Amino acid sequence: MIILDTHIWIWWVDGNVRLPQIHHELINQYKSQGLGVSIISCWEVAKLVELNKLALSHPVDEWIDTALAYPGVRLLDLTVPIVLESTQLEGFHRDPADQMIVATSRVYGCPLLTADAKILAYPHVQTFNQTDDDTDD
């Protein structure tokens, strides 16, 4: 399984051109193994809509229901280990949604697919290289 960062999930579901081709390929490659989406991503999507920072083609509840039904998507709940891990990310930035998503990746031991430079620069989470499908440890 891989974990999808919120923006990757949105771009994939919406067919957004901002999703790099390599990310499309990785998503297709991992569909059968699972595409993990943290429940915090559902909150983040709803929050972005509330703040008028994201416009969706459908009401947010319908969009989330549809997006969670995409092939391979597995909704990952927050657990006590994830919540605790999110508070112990040494040197990581203070965005709580990013903290939960990174902690989810670490607890599950799965790479995180993201285009977020701050997350990609964090050495303590496994991510995919932007130019190929190798993972960084």
C-alpha positions as CSV (number, residue, x, y, z in Angstrom):
1,M,0.0,0.0,0.0
2,I,1.0,3.6,-0.5
3,I,-0.4,6.6,1.3
4,L,-1.8,9.5,-0.9
5,D,-1.3,13.0,0.4
6,T,-4.5,15.1,0.2
7,H,-3.5,17.1,-2.9
8,I,-2.5,14.0,-4.8
9,W,-5.9,12.4,-3.9
10,I,-7.7,15.5,-5.1
11,W,-5.7,15.9,-8.3
12,W,-6.1,12.2,-9.1
13,V,-9.9,12.1,-8.5
14,D,-10.4,15.4,-10.4
15,G,-8.2,14.5,-13.3
16,N,-6.1,17.6,-12.6
17,V,-3.2,18.2,-15.0
18,R,-1.1,19.1,-11.9
19,L,-0.7,15.4,-11.1
20,P,2.6,14.3,-12.6
21,Q,2.5,11.4,-15.0
22,I,4.8,9.4,-12.7
23,H,2.3,9.8,-10.0
24,H,-0.5,8.5,-12.3
25,E,1.7,5.5,-13.0
26,L,2.4,4.9,-9.3
27,I,-1.3,5.1,-8.4
28,N,-2.1,2.6,-11.2
29,Q,0.7,0.4,-10.0
30,Y,-0.4,0.4,-6.4
31,K,-4.2,0.1,-6.9
32,S,-4.2,-3.6,-6.3
33,Q,-2.1,-3.2,-3.1
34,G,-4.1,-0.3,-1.8
35,L,-4.1,3.5,-2.0
36,G,-4.3,4.7,1.6
37,V,-6.2,7.9,2.3
38,S,-6.1,9.2,5.8
39,I,-9.4,10.4,7.3
40,I,-7.7,13.7,8.0
41,S,-7.6,14.2,4.2
42,C,-11.4,14.1,4.2
43,W,-11.4,16.8,6.8
44,E,-8.8,18.8,4.9
45,V,-10.9,18.6,1.7
46,A,-14.0,19.8,3.5
47,K,-12.0,22.6,5.2
48,L,-10.5,23.8,1.9
49,V,-14.0,23.9,0.5
50,E,-15.3,25.8,3.5
51,L,-12.6,28.4,3.2
52,N,-13.2,28.7,-0.5
53,K,-9.7,27.5,-1.3
54,L,-11.0,24.5,-3.3
55,A,-13.9,24.3,-5.7
56,L,-15.3,20.8,-6.4
57,S,-17.6,19.7,-9.2
58,H,-20.0,18.3,-6.6
59,P,-21.0,19.1,-3.0
60,V,-18.2,18.1,-0.7
61,D,-20.0,15.2,0.9
62,E,-20.8,13.7,-2.6
63,W,-17.2,14.3,-3.7
64,I,-15.8,12.5,-0.7
65,D,-18.1,9.6,-1.1
66,T,-17.2,9.2,-4.7
67,A,-13.5,9.7,-4.1
68,L,-13.4,7.1,-1.4
69,A,-15.1,4.6,-3.8
70,Y,-12.3,4.9,-6.4
71,P,-10.5,1.6,-7.2
72,G,-8.0,0.7,-4.6
73,V,-8.8,3.5,-2.1
74,R,-8.7,2.5,1.5
75,L,-9.8,5.0,4.2
76,L,-7.4,4.9,7.1
77,D,-8.8,6.0,10.4
78,L,-6.7,7.9,13.0
79,T,-5.5,5.6,15.7
80,V,-3.8,6.2,19.0
81,P,-0.4,5.2,17.6
82,I,-0.9,7.7,14.6
83,V,-2.0,10.5,16.9
84,L,1.0,10.0,19.2
85,E,3.4,9.6,16.3
86,S,2.2,12.9,14.9
87,T,3.4,14.7,18.0
88,Q,6.9,13.1,17.8
89,L,8.0,14.2,14.3
90,E,11.3,15.8,15.2
91,G,12.0,18.8,13.1
92,F,8.8,18.6,11.1
93,H,6.6,21.7,10.4
94,R,3.5,22.5,12.4
95,D,0.7,21.8,9.9
96,P,-1.5,19.3,11.8
97,A,-3.0,17.6,8.7
98,D,0.5,17.1,7.3
99,Q,1.7,15.8,10.7
100,M,-1.2,13.2,10.7
101,I,-0.5,12.1,7.1
102,V,3.2,11.7,7.7
103,A,2.5,9.8,11.0
104,T,0.0,7.6,9.1
105,S,2.7,6.7,6.6
106,R,5.2,6.0,9.3
107,V,2.9,3.9,11.4
108,Y,1.7,1.8,8.4
109,G,5.3,1.6,7.1
110,C,4.1,2.6,3.7
111,P,5.6,5.3,1.3
112,L,3.8,8.6,1.0
113,L,3.0,9.9,-2.5
114,T,3.2,13.7,-2.3
115,A,4.4,16.8,-4.2
116,D,4.7,18.8,-1.0
117,A,8.3,20.1,-0.8
118,K,8.2,20.3,3.0
119,I,7.3,16.7,3.3
120,L,9.7,15.6,0.5
121,A,12.5,17.4,2.4
122,Y,11.6,15.6,5.7
123,P,14.1,12.7,6.0
124,H,12.1,10.6,8.4
125,V,9.3,9.6,6.1
126,Q,9.5,7.3,3.0
127,T,8.4,9.2,-0.1
128,F,8.7,8.7,-3.9
129,N,11.3,10.5,-5.8
130,Q,9.8,13.1,-8.2
131,T,11.6,11.7,-11.2
132,D,11.3,7.9,-10.8
133,D,9.4,5.3,-8.8
134,D,12.2,4.6,-6.4
135,T,11.5,5.4,-2.8
136,D,13.6,7.4,-0.4
137,D,14.1,6.2,3.1
